[in-house]
Amino acid sequence: MAAAERGGSPSLSAGEEEPPLGLDSLVEEAAAAPSAGFRLTAVRREPAVRLQHGVSGLEPLAWSEDHRVSVSTVRSIAVLEQLSDVHSGGQEMVIHRTAVPAPSAACLLKVGPKKEVAECKEKFANSVDPTVSQTFMLDRVFNPEGKSLPPMRGFKYSSWSPLGCDANGRCLLAALTMDNRLTIHANLNRLQWVQLVDLTEIYGERLYEASYKLSKADTPRGELGDFSEFQRRHSMQTPVRMEWSGICTTQQVKHNNECRDVGSVLLAVLFENGNIAVWQFQLPFLGKESITSCNTIESGINSPSVLSWWEYEHNNRKMSGLIVGSAFGPVKILPVNLKAVKGYFTLRQPVVLWQEMDQLPVHSIKCIPLYHPYQKCSCSLVVAARGAYVFWCLLLISKAGLNVHNSHVTGLHSLPIVSMTADKQNGTVYTCSSDGKVRQLIPIFTDVALKFEHQLIKLSEVFGSVRTHGIAVSPCGAYLAVITTEGMTNGLHPVNKNYQVQFVTLKTFEEAAAQLLESSVQNLFRQVDLTDLVRWKILKDKHIPQFLQEALDKKIESCGSTYFWRFKLFLLRILYQSMQKAPSEVMWRPSHEDAKILVSDSPGMGSTEDDQEEGTSKQASKQSLCDAGKGMDIDDTADDSLPQSSDVGGREPMEEKLLEIQAQIEAVEMHLTREHMKRVLGEVYLHTWITENTSIPTRGVCDFLMSDDGYDDRTARVLIGHILKKMNKQTFPEHCSLCKEILPFTDRKQAVCSNGHIWLRCFLTYQSCQSMVYRRCLLHDSIARHPVPEDPEWIKRLLQGPCTFCDSPVF
């Protein structure tokens, strides 16, 4: 084993020699032989996404909880959103691509009044002291615009928030540019990213108002004309890294002194001087008005390099802190005092995880919550990439207090680790070096601490000769995203670098299906990487495996959760797409015949029979020239079309199969619709005390539920009976906004008045959307209306729900 486990002072295990840096691959493989107990077969997943610009930053790749991959480049942040499209029959992964452009103007940190800053810059640039003038001219924090140097464009780091932070309930993106501008972005309409706030500007204004003192008790420092003070003011607002916390709950007092729970999230920003600014945002985050507070913590760490949140839960008590790593080697946890946050406790004092100044910089830190099977309690695993090694630390709380076990995993790579990622569901850690080698580390618990089983993944066997620049694992651990460029060919480096984001599978179809069936999340949208593996398998084999059908039917019979019905609907839709015949022509290519007909039939052209014959002859000659250019004969074309015409009898069973699958899809959709109708009626019953018009077509929904004689649900009948009694024979029908006629409730998807006006129905409240603007599900399953100010709170909560067919958010 390449890992050592022990308590107390961190060191290597007995008999394990720490290899020097720069060993060749033979020594590396001998020191870290793969485990025989775990076998991982990495399979390439198409497509490979080519980037328009080169990557930038230390960790250029990140994968969000809502299945979006961000890639930091020198011109923008490329965002690749993975979709499990049920309307496409292609076997490739479906990716929706957007980008966050880099700001065009350079970021100038606010260190004083503009006029005074300009005078000081000119003074330092023309100083006779070379230690001042050269330090000033070469420091890009002081001179982000470049002048004689190339401009500082691109992004240094990006970080995704937890799911449920923006207005649509999705993830926010915090972006740090190379010139130290920290901004937060949201993708509200799926096509464009919007900058919500510039935290660098706000923090600079706060420091300026406080005279660049962290507290009122601080002694005043020197003037801006002093070069050391000029450096200090820049370093205290130069971000190094930023990380989001988990969503926590705070209490807000209303005007009538009532308390209500409000969701909030924290963003920790590590600065060059070691200070940490902890921003607290109220959810959903809409902009500057959603900022609740900003507190600054002094870490006391020199040359900080990386930051991560430490969140630990013990006996239903949550503890939180910040893990900070230094470029000199030390790692420690700092306490964070979360005021007015329910259920959170903090450490009394900092916890040192590694204190040696061994000059091995901490490159990346991941914190993974685990359960200790021997100690019968939850624990926290902290892993950090330090040079070519992985430092690990296991923290668990016992009756004796906080126990810390730490050590290093050696012999993994012959080159320094350039990127590290972790699957937080099972604790698996992945590291990679620039030579295209990825290590999978699986923690195995022992009586006291843990050890690691590991396996080597050679990307050269999957992609060919490549160099790697970053990796990221998907939220459910199904895929590994890798940034690659061409490797060496015949001992020579490539002339040009083509940066690509490529994907490899980490799970098999059977593992993905089992995880979906036993999932505690019970949301298809949050498991898109797993459903994509299932989709790929069904599209290739053109059938649903028997074991999956039987297991899913048992789940539906035993618990009847709508999640399993949605999973069944997903499988049927993919099966239907696999049976569909691929179109013989490209759908977007215009038809020359249609264009000819439109020209000849257009008014005012005066077409005659001669013109039509001439046009037909021209079209025939053009088609023959096209066929000749392709090297095809008319006889060959006729021969190729013969089997298609003789296969009419073989199409009938396929059409019957498609009709059968379509009937099953409609039956499952109807079941999900009825279940959601029962939920809507339940909300109506709970929030109406007297006979009132709630704007929801309550009577129409009741009649629709009871219109099918074959539908016998006692719960629905009892609920409808109570609602009808409360309505007191009132119907409150909907009326068409164009002709004022009654809109009958005869279809769950649309409403048609007697004059033929058609309005689509909201799938969340079943109201008719009588406006030109409405929202749509991510996979275009259904539409929903926008909430209006006169809607009560319970209707607004219904409108915040996901799609009832695919769990996708609504835009």
Salt bridges, closest charged atoms under 4 A:
GLU28 OE1 - LYS437 NZ 3.97
GLU28 OE2 - ARG439 NH2 3.84
GLU29 OE2 - LYS437 NZ 4.00
GLU29 OE2 - LYS458 NZ 3.42
GLU46 OE2 - ARG44 NE 3.30
GLU59 OE2 - HIS363 NE2 3.38
ASP66 OD2 - ARG68 NH2 2.76
ASP66 OD2 - ARG170 NE 3.11
GLU81 OE1 - HIS96 ND1 3.77
GLU81 OE2 - ARG170 NH2 2.90
GLU81 OE1 - ARG190 NH2 3.69
ASP198 OD2 - ARG181 NH1 3.29
GLU229 OE1 - ARG232 NE 3.04
GLU229 OE2 - ARG233 NE 2.80
ASP261 OD2 - LYS342 NZ 3.29
ASP358 OD1 - ARG386 NH2 2.42
GLU518 OE2 - LYS555 NZ 3.24
ASP532 OD2 - ARG45 NH2 3.06
ASP532 OD1 - ARG535 NH1 3.85
ASP541 OD2 - LYS537 NZ 3.04
GLU614 OE2 - LYS618 NZ 3.49
GLU669 OE2 - ARG573 NH2 2.97
GLU669 OE1 - ARG748 NH2 3.28
GLU675 OE2 - LYS678 NZ 3.45
GLU683 OE1 - HIS687 ND1 3.49
ASP703 OD1 - ARG699 NE 3.55
ASP708 OD2 - ARG674 NH2 2.80
ASP712 OD1 - ARG717 NE 3.44
ASP713 OD2 - LYS678 NZ 2.67
GLU734 OE1 - ARG761 NH1 2.88
ASP781 OD1 - HIS87 NE2 3.88
ASP781 OD2 - ARG573 NH1 2.82
ASP791 OD2 - ARG785 NH2 2.92
ASP807 OD1 - ARG566 NE 2.78
